[in-house]
Amino acid sequence: MSNPALSGPSVPPASGGKPKQLVIFLHGVGSDGNDLIALAPYFAQALPDAEFLSPNAPQPFDMAPFGFQWFSLQDRSPEAIGAGVRQTLPVLNAFIDAELEKRGLTDADLALVGFSQGTMMSLHAALRRPRACAVVVGYSGLLADPESLPGEIKSRPPVLLIHGEADDVVPFGLHPAAVEALERAGVPVLAMTRPGLGHSIDQEGLVAGIRFVAQSFGAARQEQQE
């Protein structure tokens, strides 16, 4: 059985030209691509040559009659989450590969920005792709299957993890564990905590994510030129 192809809303470069970067937003469980694509105009202010994609996850949400999921969260054990990201990884990688190829771009021109379950997918994919993407920003997420990372890591893109201290969906206690596991694997990671914030993205976190993506794209371009 072939993997389903992902699709969802997109926003072209604000400059009006061909995209020089590709930013892919990965939404949380029970949501859809329309959720995070709303962030594109804010990112575009710092990234006028970037195109933005926000695909719907491949599975219908199994706990409500609307929305999508990257994998089921009816079982939230670490083992089930690890199995879920592994199952969906080929679908996400196929989408990333196809969209980069369409635009004549490479992983060095790619940013992955995830929220919650989308953060889990972004981290799992980025660290195992043969070539490093420019940057990963993860909001309110966790690092799935950290035990497998040392033996499977292929790329070490810069990562920014942002988490609200009042998050009652993905507990804040999982944030320092993810940061520590990434550091042990040699991944350059920055951590940002937001006091009083629940399972959400606030203005400070949004601004930090935009700045981090723009800076990382600039660093990636400089490395390519050298």
RAGIUR-V810061 format. One record per residue. RES is the residue in one letter. PHI is phi in radians with two decimals (none if undefined). PSI is psi in whole degrees, -180 to 180 (none if undefined). D_LAST is the distance of its C-alpha to the last C-alpha in Angstrom with 1 decimal. Layout:
RES;PHI;PSI;D_LAST + RES;PHI;PSI;D_LAST
This chain:
M;none;130;43.3 + S;-1.37;155;40.1 + N;-1.31;145;38.0 + P;-1.19;144;38.5 + A;-1.48;137;35.9 + L;-1.48;150;34.8 + S;-2.67;163;35.2 + G;2.99;-176;35.5 + P;-1.20;157;34.9 + S;-2.52;161;31.8 + V;-2.33;124;30.6 + P;-1.30;169;28.6 + P;-1.01;137;25.9 + A;-1.13;-25;27.6 + S;-1.22;-18;25.9 + G;1.49;-4;27.9 + G;-1.70;-169;25.0 + K;-1.24;146;23.3 + P;-1.18;136;21.6 + K;-1.80;-17;17.9 + Q;-2.39;159;18.5 + L;-2.24;123;21.4 + V;-1.92;121;23.3 + I;-1.93;120;26.1 + F;-1.60;135;29.0 + L;-2.09;114;31.2 + H;-1.36;172;34.6 + G;-1.53;173;37.2 + V;-1.14;138;40.3 + G;1.45;-1;43.0 + S;-1.87;-161;40.9 + D;-2.70;-180;39.1 + G;-1.10;-24;36.1 + N;-1.17;-20;37.9 + D;-1.14;-62;37.6 + L;-1.41;-19;33.9 + I;-1.10;-19;33.1 + A;-1.12;-17;35.0 + L;-1.41;-16;32.0 + A;-0.97;-45;29.8 + P;-1.05;-32;31.0 + Y;-1.26;-45;30.0 + F;-1.11;-36;26.5 + A;-1.12;-25;26.2 + Q;-1.09;-33;26.9 + A;-1.70;-16;23.4 + L;-2.29;69;21.8 + P;-1.16;-19;23.5 + D;-1.74;10;21.3 + A;-1.65;143;22.0 + E;-1.77;147;24.8 + F;-2.09;130;26.9 + L;-2.15;144;28.9 + S;-2.44;80;31.6 + P;-1.22;148;33.3 + N;-1.24;139;36.7 + A;-1.05;158;36.9 + P;-1.35;-15;38.6 + Q;-2.01;142;41.9 + P;-1.09;142;44.7 + F;-1.08;128;45.3 + D;-1.62;9;48.1 + M;-2.15;12;49.6 + A;-2.84;159;50.3 + P;-1.44;18;51.1 + F;-2.61;164;47.8 + G;1.49;177;44.1 + F;-2.34;165;41.7 + Q;-2.49;148;40.4 + W;-1.34;-31;37.5 + F;-2.86;165;40.1 + S;-1.23;142;43.6 + L;-2.03;21;44.0 + Q;-1.10;-33;47.7 + D;-1.88;113;47.0 + R;-1.78;19;44.6 + S;-1.18;152;44.6 + P;-0.96;-36;41.3 + E;-1.16;-43;42.2 + A;-1.19;-39;42.8 + I;-1.13;-42;39.6 + G;-1.05;-43;37.6 + A;-1.15;-36;39.4 + G;-1.14;-47;38.9 + V;-1.14;-36;35.1 + R;-1.14;-40;35.0 + Q;-1.13;-38;37.4 + T;-1.58;-15;35.4 + L;-0.95;-45;31.9 + P;-1.05;-34;32.1 + V;-1.14;-46;33.2 + L;-1.16;-44;30.3 + N;-1.10;-39;27.7 + A;-1.10;-40;29.3 + F;-1.12;-48;29.1 + I;-1.04;-48;25.4 + D;-1.04;-45;24.6 + A;-1.16;-42;26.9 + E;-1.23;-37;25.7 + L;-1.11;-45;22.0 + E;-1.10;-40;23.1 + K;-0.98;-34;25.4 + R;-1.78;2;22.7 + G;1.16;30;20.1 + L;-1.86;167;17.8 + T;-2.13;176;16.3 + D;-1.02;-29;16.7 + A;-1.16;-15;13.5 + D;-1.77;10;15.5 + L;-1.94;135;18.6 + A;-2.09;136;20.5 + L;-1.92;126;23.8 + V;-2.18;113;26.4 + G;-2.05;156;29.7 + F;-2.20;127;33.1 + S;1.02;-114;35.5 + Q;-1.09;-30;35.8 + G;-1.15;-31;32.7 + T;-1.15;-42;30.8 + M;-1.00;-45;32.2 + M;-1.20;-41;30.9 + S;-1.07;-47;27.4 + L;-1.14;-45;26.9 + H;-1.09;-42;28.5 + A;-1.23;-50;26.4 + A;-1.08;-38;23.0 + L;-1.36;-12;23.3 + R;-1.99;-1;24.6 + R;-1.30;146;22.4 + P;-1.06;-31;20.5 + R;-2.12;140;17.1 + A;-1.27;136;16.4 + C;-1.32;173;17.1 + A;-1.25;-35;15.4 + V;-2.99;151;18.6 + V;-2.25;132;22.3 + V;-2.09;126;25.1 + G;-2.14;123;28.5 + Y;-1.83;132;31.8 + S;0.92;42;35.1 + G;-2.13;-159;34.2 + L;-2.66;166;34.1 + L;-1.67;110;32.3 + A;-1.34;143;34.3 + D;0.88;54;35.1 + P;-1.10;-25;33.2 + E;-1.13;-30;34.9 + S;-1.45;-14;33.1 + L;-1.07;-47;29.6 + P;-0.98;-35;29.0 + G;-1.52;-13;29.9 + E;-2.02;-13;28.1 + I;-1.12;134;24.8 + K;-2.10;-24;21.8 + S;-2.40;151;19.2 + R;-2.30;69;18.8 + P;-1.25;157;17.6 + P;-1.13;138;18.5 + V;-2.21;136;22.2 + L;-2.06;122;24.7 + L;-1.95;127;28.3 + I;-2.15;131;31.0 + H;-2.57;137;34.7 + G;-1.39;137;38.0 + E;-1.23;-18;40.4 + A;-1.80;20;43.3 + D;-1.18;119;41.9 + D;-1.89;9;44.9 + V;-1.78;-57;43.3 + V;-1.91;101;40.4 + P;-0.95;140;41.6 + F;-1.02;-28;39.5 + G;-1.04;-20;40.1 + L;-1.38;-16;37.7 + H;-1.16;-55;34.8 + P;-1.11;-29;34.5 + A;-1.13;-41;35.0 + A;-1.15;-44;32.0 + V;-1.05;-45;29.8 + E;-1.11;-42;31.0 + A;-1.14;-39;30.5 + L;-1.17;-42;26.9 + E;-1.09;-41;26.3 + R;-1.10;-30;28.1 + A;-1.50;3;25.8 + G;1.42;19;22.7 + V;-1.53;129;21.7 + P;-1.24;111;20.4 + V;-2.25;137;23.4 + L;-1.97;141;25.0 + A;-2.03;137;28.7 + M;-2.32;126;30.7 + T;-1.95;145;34.5 + R;-2.08;105;36.8 + P;-1.04;133;40.3 + G;1.38;-6;43.1 + L;-1.50;136;40.9 + G;-1.51;-147;42.1 + H;-1.45;80;40.4 + S;-2.85;177;38.6 + I;-2.04;123;35.6 + D;-1.79;178;36.4 + Q;-1.07;-43;35.0 + E;-1.12;-42;33.2 + G;-1.17;-38;31.6 + L;-1.11;-47;30.6 + V;-1.08;-41;29.0 + A;-1.11;-41;27.1 + G;-1.13;-43;25.9 + I;-1.07;-46;24.7 + R;-1.08;-42;22.9 + F;-1.16;-41;21.2 + V;-1.13;-46;20.1 + A;-1.09;-43;18.8 + Q;-1.13;-40;16.8 + S;-1.21;-38;15.4 + F;-1.08;-41;14.4 + G;-1.10;-42;12.6 + A;-1.17;-39;10.7 + A;-1.14;-40;10.0 + R;-1.13;-40;8.7 + Q;-1.12;-40;6.3 + E;-1.12;-40;5.1 + Q;-1.10;-39;5.4 + Q;-1.21;-33;3.8 + E;-1.32;none;0.0
